[in-house]
Structure formats: C-alpha cells, structure tokens
Amino acid sequence: MAETVNTNQFKNGMHIEVDGDVWRIVEFQHVKPGKGGAFVRTKLKNILSGKVVDRTFNAGVKVDVANVDRREMQYLYREGGDFVFMDMSDYDQPRVPASVVGDAANYLLEEQTVTVAFNDGTPLYVDLPAAVELTISQTDPGVQGDRSTGGTKPATLQTGATIQVPLFISTGEKIKVDTRTGQYLGRA
C-alpha cells in the first residue's frame, strides 16, 4: 500500500506520484481566495524527463508519495556512457547512465560524495552540493584596462566544463562554482 499525504503536508523536494509518473515538488503555495475553496498551487519537475509543469490541487486532496531512496555515494570513475558510484554503506557499485547524471557531470570529481536517488532500483538523479571547489585548467590572461567595469572571460575547469570568471582569475587557481547555475562564486 502506497503512503499518501494530504496537500497540507507538501514540502519542497518531496517526491509524489501523479498520473503514474514520479514528480519532485520544486515549490508550492497554499492559496485561500475570498470566494471558493482553498487550493495548493505547485511547480512539479518530472524526474525522468526533467519537464517542469504547474499543477493545482484542491486543498485536502490525498496524493501518493513516491518511493524514492536517497543514498550517499562516492563517484569513482566514468566508463563509456555510464558513471560508476560506490554506496558508502554496503560498497555496492551501481552504474548511472550519463542521461541521468545530466549537467551534474560538469562539476563531478572522482572521490566526491553526492546523493543519488533511486526508485525501485532505477537511478533517477544525482544531487550535488550547492557549491564545489574546482581548479581552472585553462583561461586566457586578463589584460589590464580592457574593461569599464568588472569584466569576465571564459575559463575551462578541470572537469572540462567552461564557465565565465572575472578577468583577474588565472590558470591553476581554485574557485568555487554554484552547481545549480554554473556561476563563479569566488576564490576557494
């Protein structure tokens, strides 16, 4: 029997089943209009397709909770189109397809600890920390006086991803990068 929750119990990050698919609640808002009944306006992200939709539920409606198992894992290496992780509790080494890892691959380093979510043994997504420290593997030197205000330039990270960094950053420096937006946060 699947566990159900009332719409009053919604939380950001909660996984629910709607129309046979697993969705993650990105955000929600309880609305009590002057006329009519209360309802909950949500923004849901489909775990498999990545599609984000707006959905409205009447207040008090029961929704099935998806059986999502979140496990701490260490990234080991990439083999072909798969990423190999190791479960820190039982040393199991599941393979996660590159399509599931997605943009997280741009900020993933060997031996880094991340959270991998599974539904019935199938990997759903990889959750990285909000910020990671990476080394600049290549960037052009900044030229003094070529800007009116804080300019930026492209820089290639040790993972192969390219981001925009301030002109004073040079090759070999460690920087902090926001894994959600891919933006430079500062020197590490």
C-alpha positions in Angstrom: 0.0 0.0 0.0 1.5 3.3 -1.1 1.9 6.0 1.5 -0.3 9.1 0.9 0.0 12.7 2.1 -2.5 15.5 2.3 -1.8 18.6 0.2 -1.3 20.5 3.5 1.8 18.3 4.1 3.6 19.2 0.9 7.3 20.2 1.3 9.8 21.4 -1.3 11.9 18.4 -2.5 9.1 15.9 -1.7 8.5 13.2 -4.3 5.0 12.3 -5.3 3.3 10.1 -7.9 0.9 11.8 -10.2 -0.6 10.1 -13.3 1.8 7.2 -13.0 5.0 9.4 -13.0 7.3 10.4 -10.2 7.5 14.2 -9.7 9.6 16.3 -7.3 7.9 19.3 -5.7 10.0 22.3 -6.7 7.8 24.8 -4.9 4.3 25.1 -3.7 1.9 27.8 -2.4 -1.3 27.5 -0.4 -4.0 29.8 -1.7 -7.2 30.9 0.1 -9.2 33.0 -2.3 -12.0 35.2 -1.0 -14.5 33.1 -3.0 -14.4 29.4 -3.4 -12.4 26.7 -1.8 -8.7 26.8 -0.9 -6.2 25.1 -3.2 -2.5 24.4 -3.5 -0.5 25.8 -6.5 2.6 23.7 -7.2 5.5 23.6 -9.6 6.5 20.0 -10.2 9.5 18.5 -12.0 9.2 15.2 -13.8 12.1 13.1 -12.5 12.6 11.1 -15.7 12.0 13.7 -18.4 13.1 16.8 -16.4 9.9 18.6 -17.6 8.6 21.3 -15.2 4.9 21.9 -15.0 2.5 24.0 -12.9 -0.3 21.9 -11.3 -3.1 22.9 -8.9 -4.5 20.6 -6.3 -7.7 21.2 -4.2 -6.9 21.6 -0.5 -7.2 18.4 1.4 -6.7 16.1 -1.6 -4.6 13.0 -0.8 -1.6 12.3 -3.1 0.6 9.2 -3.2 4.2 9.6 -2.0 6.8 8.1 -4.4 9.1 5.5 -3.0 12.4 7.4 -3.6 15.5 6.1 -1.9 18.2 8.8 -1.5 21.7 7.3 -0.8 25.1 8.9 -0.1 27.5 7.7 -2.7 31.1 8.4 -3.8 31.8 9.0 -7.5 34.5 6.6 -8.7 35.0 6.9 -12.4 33.4 7.1 -15.8 33.2 4.1 -18.1 31.8 4.6 -21.5 28.3 6.2 -21.2 28.0 5.3 -17.5 29.2 6.9 -14.3 30.2 4.4 -11.6 29.4 5.3 -8.0 30.0 3.4 -4.7 27.4 3.2 -1.9 29.2 4.2 1.2 27.2 1.8 3.4 27.5 -1.5 1.6 30.2 -0.8 -1.1 27.8 -1.7 -3.9 28.9 0.0 -7.2 25.8 0.9 -9.3 26.3 2.4 -12.8 24.3 5.5 -13.5 23.7 6.5 -17.2 25.1 9.8 -18.4 21.5 10.9 -19.2 20.5 10.6 -15.5 23.7 12.4 -14.3 22.9 15.3 -16.8 24.6 18.6 -16.1 26.0 17.4 -12.8 28.8 15.8 -14.8 30.2 19.3 -15.3 31.0 19.6 -11.6 31.7 15.9 -10.7 35.2 15.0 -9.4 36.5 11.5 -8.6 36.0 10.6 -4.9 33.4 13.3 -4.5 30.4 12.4 -2.2 27.0 13.1 -3.7 23.4 11.9 -3.2 21.9 9.5 -5.8 18.1 9.0 -5.8 16.7 5.6 -6.8 13.1 4.4 -7.4 12.7 0.6 -7.3 16.4 0.2 -8.1 16.4 2.6 -11.1 18.6 5.7 -10.7 16.6 8.9 -11.0 19.0 11.8 -10.5 22.3 12.9 -8.9 22.2 15.7 -6.3 25.4 17.7 -5.9 26.3 20.0 -3.1 25.2 23.6 -3.8 28.8 24.7 -4.4 32.0 22.8 -5.3 35.7 23.8 -5.5 37.3 23.2 -8.9 40.6 24.2 -10.4 40.9 26.3 -13.6 42.7 24.2 -16.2 42.9 26.9 -18.9 42.0 30.5 -19.3 43.4 33.5 -21.2 45.3 36.1 -19.1 43.2 39.2 -18.3 44.5 42.4 -19.9 44.6 45.4 -17.6 42.4 48.3 -18.8 40.2 46.3 -21.2 37.0 46.9 -19.2 34.9 49.7 -17.9 33.5 47.6 -15.0 34.0 44.0 -13.8 34.5 42.1 -17.0 34.5 38.3 -17.4 36.2 35.8 -19.6 35.7 32.1 -20.3 37.6 29.5 -18.3 37.8 25.7 -18.6 37.5 23.8 -15.4 39.4 20.6 -14.6 36.1 18.7 -15.4 36.1 20.1 -18.9 33.2 22.5 -18.3 33.5 26.1 -19.4 32.2 29.0 -17.2 32.6 32.8 -17.1 35.1 34.1 -14.5 36.4 37.6 -13.6 39.4 38.8 -15.5 41.8 38.5 -12.5 41.4 34.7 -12.3 44.3 32.8 -13.8 45.1 29.2 -14.8 45.7 26.9 -11.9 43.6 28.8 -9.3 40.9 27.0 -7.2 37.5 28.6 -7.4 34.0 27.9 -6.0 31.3 27.2 -8.5 27.5 27.1 -7.9 26.4 23.7 -9.2 22.8 24.9 -9.8 23.6 27.8 -12.1 27.2 27.2 -13.1 28.2 30.6 -11.9 31.5 31.7 -10.4 31.2 32.3 -6.7 34.7 33.3 -5.6 38.1 32.0 -5.0 38.4 28.9 -2.9 
